[in-house]
Amino acid sequence: MNALSAWTEVRVLAPIGWHELVAETLQGGPCTSVAFGRPSLGVAAAPEGFEYVRTFLPRRDDTDANRARIAARVAELAVTTGDDALAALDIEFKPLPPEDYATSWMKVWKPFRVGRLAVLSPWTQSVPRAADVTMELEPGASFGSGRHATTRMMLRAIQERVRPGDRLVDCGTGSGILAVAAALFGAREVFAFDTDPNAEPNARELAERNGVAGRVRFATGGFELLAGHAAGFDGLAANIYSDILQQHAADFRAALRPGGWFALSGCPAPHAAATDRALAAAGLDVTARPVRGRWHSFLGVTPGG
Amino acid sequence: MAKEITGKIKLQCPAGQATPAPPVGPALGSYGVNIAAFVKQFNDATRAQQGLIIPVEITVYKDRTFDFILKSPPASVLLKKAAGVESGAGAVGTQIVGKVTRKQVEEIAKIKMPDLNCRDIAAAMKIVEGTARSSGIQVEG
């Protein structure tokens, strides 16, 4: 679908519980898929006990005959189910302005820069600066598009800390953006893992797209994957939940060589003090605490080295 | 990654055949989500179930990335499977195409309770029975 296309929304206010059957009723004929819930915040929320069920007719199929057929199928529901809750359901037909849905979402994805890192989308025409390190990223599934405050703080911390030849670990890699950035800034080898099985293929694709697949190894799993890597890393990145940061502070320390650096984020303000205490208790020396909005990061080194 | 949720989107799409057309396009597009990526991943995940309509719940994160979970098939699909029939009534409400037991209705109601938002099993069974009648499936017992 590469051109503008026009649709008519068919909206039914269905009693909760019956919404799946109403959806199925709407899906006969030219409509193939449905959405539940209000179409936008500009539309009043469904009354208590009801749910919007919405399907869409291609404009060429939005004929009086098709509208009558859909309305008749919905009207039959009270009879066929024997439940009066389905009598006289409210049904609306609302023509939508033409739009190319296959590409219109791309408008919100602009290139952006964090320090020397320029993150570009495949469909944008951008000319990076001579000193830029560029990453091409097609956002998709798996968290980590660079649009979140925590990711940006981590991208900055990584580029300021990675030294050529470093061996790094990225805990909770998501899209792989931090691991790939570390490789782009000169890391010799990055080991990245995530418990989400969807993360690994997405992260691998990002590494391949940016020509660093040979230096980044992705795995699916949790902190058990660090077993056998004691003191094995020069640097460690983890942009995860604050309770996980606290629980695994000792694992971070154990994975780093003496004098190794760490960059941790994903901690909302109310949990910052407890996270700080857990890191200190594990012997991690926090030397900087960047804050962006309500998000806190923790940067530092392990003793020794 | 520190996932911060922006919204949840509930859709029903044909297995292996989702497209950027509505409702997928406008529902995900309003959050700035990569529609092509969702369509590809949904179709890959559901290809083996072609011919079925699959409910899916998409979670959108603040950085406009997403993930999704596939939900249990609609009650009518489970009823047809339990009754061993290929499709529902030809003439809605007038033609009986199969039968299920009350026990089977209860089992389906248990599976569907979280999706139907019913407060108890009796309410869920009432909806499953109504769906059975609407699909030309008789409930015995």
HADDOCK unambig.tbl for C-alpha pairs under 7 A between the chains (distance, minus, plus):
assign (segid A and resid 16 and name CA) (segid B and resid 116 and name CA) 6.86 0.50 0.50
assign (segid A and resid 16 and name CA) (segid B and resid 117 and name CA) 6.78 0.50 0.50
assign (segid A and resid 17 and name CA) (segid B and resid 116 and name CA) 4.36 0.50 0.50
assign (segid A and resid 17 and name CA) (segid B and resid 117 and name CA) 5.89 0.50 0.50
assign (segid A and resid 17 and name CA) (segid B and resid 118 and name CA) 6.09 0.50 0.50
assign (segid A and resid 17 and name CA) (segid B and resid 127 and name CA) 6.76 0.50 0.50
assign (segid A and resid 18 and name CA) (segid B and resid 127 and name CA) 6.61 0.50 0.50
assign (segid A and resid 20 and name CA) (segid B and resid 74 and name CA) 6.46 0.50 0.50
assign (segid A and resid 21 and name CA) (segid B and resid 131 and name CA) 6.62 0.50 0.50
assign (segid A and resid 32 and name CA) (segid B and resid 13 and name CA) 6.97 0.50 0.50
assign (segid A and resid 32 and name CA) (segid B and resid 14 and name CA) 6.88 0.50 0.50
assign (segid A and resid 33 and name CA) (segid B and resid 12 and name CA) 5.52 0.50 0.50
assign (segid A and resid 33 and name CA) (segid B and resid 13 and name CA) 4.67 0.50 0.50
assign (segid A and resid 33 and name CA) (segid B and resid 14 and name CA) 6.68 0.50 0.50
assign (segid A and resid 33 and name CA) (segid B and resid 23 and name CA) 6.57 0.50 0.50
assign (segid A and resid 34 and name CA) (segid B and resid 11 and name CA) 5.61 0.50 0.50
assign (segid A and resid 34 and name CA) (segid B and resid 12 and name CA) 5.20 0.50 0.50
assign (segid A and resid 34 and name CA) (segid B and resid 13 and name CA) 6.76 0.50 0.50
assign (segid A and resid 34 and name CA) (segid B and resid 23 and name CA) 6.13 0.50 0.50
assign (segid A and resid 35 and name CA) (segid B and resid 10 and name CA) 5.91 0.50 0.50
assign (segid A and resid 35 and name CA) (segid B and resid 11 and name CA) 4.34 0.50 0.50
assign (segid A and resid 35 and name CA) (segid B and resid 12 and name CA) 6.43 0.50 0.50
assign (segid A and resid 35 and name CA) (segid B and resid 23 and name CA) 5.92 0.50 0.50
assign (segid A and resid 36 and name CA) (segid B and resid 10 and name CA) 5.44 0.50 0.50
assign (segid A and resid 36 and name CA) (segid B and resid 11 and name CA) 6.10 0.50 0.50
assign (segid A and resid 55 and name CA) (segid B and resid 23 and name CA) 6.62 0.50 0.50
assign (segid A and resid 56 and name CA) (segid B and resid 22 and name CA) 6.11 0.50 0.50
assign (segid A and resid 56 and name CA) (segid B and resid 23 and name CA) 6.66 0.50 0.50
assign (segid A and resid 80 and name CA) (segid B and resid 92 and name CA) 6.99 0.50 0.50
assign (segid A and resid 80 and name CA) (segid B and resid 93 and name CA) 4.97 0.50 0.50
assign (segid A and resid 80 and name CA) (segid B and resid 133 and name CA) 6.04 0.50 0.50
assign (segid A and resid 80 and name CA) (segid B and resid 134 and name CA) 4.63 0.50 0.50
assign (segid A and resid 81 and name CA) (segid B and resid 130 and name CA) 4.13 0.50 0.50
assign (segid A and resid 81 and name CA) (segid B and resid 131 and name CA) 6.17 0.50 0.50
assign (segid A and resid 81 and name CA) (segid B and resid 133 and name CA) 5.49 0.50 0.50
assign (segid A and resid 81 and name CA) (segid B and resid 134 and name CA) 5.16 0.50 0.50
assign (segid A and resid 82 and name CA) (segid B and resid 130 and name CA) 6.55 0.50 0.50
assign (segid A and resid 101 and name CA) (segid B and resid 20 and name CA) 5.93 0.50 0.50
assign (segid A and resid 101 and name CA) (segid B and resid 21 and name CA) 6.29 0.50 0.50
assign (segid A and resid 101 and name CA) (segid B and resid 25 and name CA) 4.97 0.50 0.50
assign (segid A and resid 101 and name CA) (segid B and resid 26 and name CA) 6.76 0.50 0.50
assign (segid A and resid 102 and name CA) (segid B and resid 20 and name CA) 5.32 0.50 0.50
assign (segid A and resid 102 and name CA) (segid B and resid 25 and name CA) 6.84 0.50 0.50
assign (segid A and resid 102 and name CA) (segid B and resid 35 and name CA) 6.77 0.50 0.50
assign (segid A and resid 102 and name CA) (segid B and resid 36 and name CA) 6.95 0.50 0.50
assign (segid A and resid 105 and name CA) (segid B and resid 29 and name CA) 4.84 0.50 0.50
assign (segid A and resid 105 and name CA) (segid B and resid 32 and name CA) 5.02 0.50 0.50
assign (segid A and resid 105 and name CA) (segid B and resid 33 and name CA) 6.54 0.50 0.50
assign (segid A and resid 105 and name CA) (segid B and resid 34 and name CA) 6.72 0.50 0.50
assign (segid A and resid 108 and name CA) (segid B and resid 32 and name CA) 6.13 0.50 0.50
assign (segid A and resid 139 and name CA) (segid B and resid 34 and name CA) 6.40 0.50 0.50
assign (segid A and resid 139 and name CA) (segid B and resid 65 and name CA) 6.44 0.50 0.50
assign (segid A and resid 140 and name CA) (segid B and resid 34 and name CA) 5.44 0.50 0.50
assign (segid A and resid 140 and name CA) (segid B and resid 37 and name CA) 5.65 0.50 0.50
assign (segid A and resid 140 and name CA) (segid B and resid 65 and name CA) 5.28 0.50 0.50
assign (segid A and resid 140 and name CA) (segid B and resid 66 and name CA) 6.62 0.50 0.50
assign (segid A and resid 141 and name CA) (segid B and resid 65 and name CA) 5.25 0.50 0.50
assign (segid A and resid 141 and name CA) (segid B and resid 66 and name CA) 4.75 0.50 0.50
assign (segid A and resid 141 and name CA) (segid B and resid 67 and name CA) 5.44 0.50 0.50
assign (segid A and resid 142 and name CA) (segid B and resid 65 and name CA) 6.05 0.50 0.50
assign (segid A and resid 142 and name CA) (segid B and resid 66 and name CA) 6.23 0.50 0.50
assign (segid A and resid 142 and name CA) (segid B and resid 67 and name CA) 6.57 0.50 0.50
assign (segid A and resid 143 and name CA) (segid B and resid 1 and name CA) 6.29 0.50 0.50
assign (segid A and resid 143 and name CA) (segid B and resid 3 and name CA) 6.41 0.50 0.50
assign (segid A and resid 143 and name CA) (segid B and resid 65 and name CA) 5.42 0.50 0.50
assign (segid A and resid 143 and name CA) (segid B and resid 66 and name CA) 6.93 0.50 0.50
assign (segid A and resid 144 and name CA) (segid B and resid 1 and name CA) 6.95 0.50 0.50
assign (segid A and resid 144 and name CA) (segid B and resid 63 and name CA) 6.92 0.50 0.50
assign (segid A and resid 145 and name CA) (segid B and resid 63 and name CA) 5.98 0.50 0.50
assign (segid A and resid 145 and name CA) (segid B and resid 65 and name CA) 6.73 0.50 0.50
assign (segid A and resid 146 and name CA) (segid B and resid 63 and name CA) 6.94 0.50 0.50
assign (segid A and resid 147 and name CA) (segid B and resid 63 and name CA) 4.64 0.50 0.50
assign (segid A and resid 148 and name CA) (segid B and resid 62 and name CA) 6.67 0.50 0.50
assign (segid A and resid 148 and name CA) (segid B and resid 63 and name CA) 5.08 0.50 0.50
assign (segid A and resid 172 and name CA) (segid B and resid 1 and name CA) 5.41 0.50 0.50
assign (segid A and resid 173 and name CA) (segid B and resid 1 and name CA) 6.40 0.50 0.50
assign (segid A and resid 174 and name CA) (segid B and resid 1 and name CA) 5.80 0.50 0.50
assign (segid A and resid 239 and name CA) (segid B and resid 1 and name CA) 4.66 0.50 0.50
assign (segid A and resid 239 and name CA) (segid B and resid 2 and name CA) 5.80 0.50 0.50
assign (segid A and resid 240 and name CA) (segid B and resid 1 and name CA) 4.15 0.50 0.50
assign (segid A and resid 240 and name CA) (segid B and resid 2 and name CA) 4.41 0.50 0.50
assign (segid A and resid 241 and name CA) (segid B and resid 1 and name CA) 6.99 0.50 0.50
assign (segid A and resid 241 and name CA) (segid B and resid 2 and name CA) 5.16 0.50 0.50
assign (segid A and resid 266 and name CA) (segid B and resid 1 and name CA) 6.93 0.50 0.50
assign (segid A and resid 266 and name CA) (segid B and resid 2 and name CA) 4.61 0.50 0.50
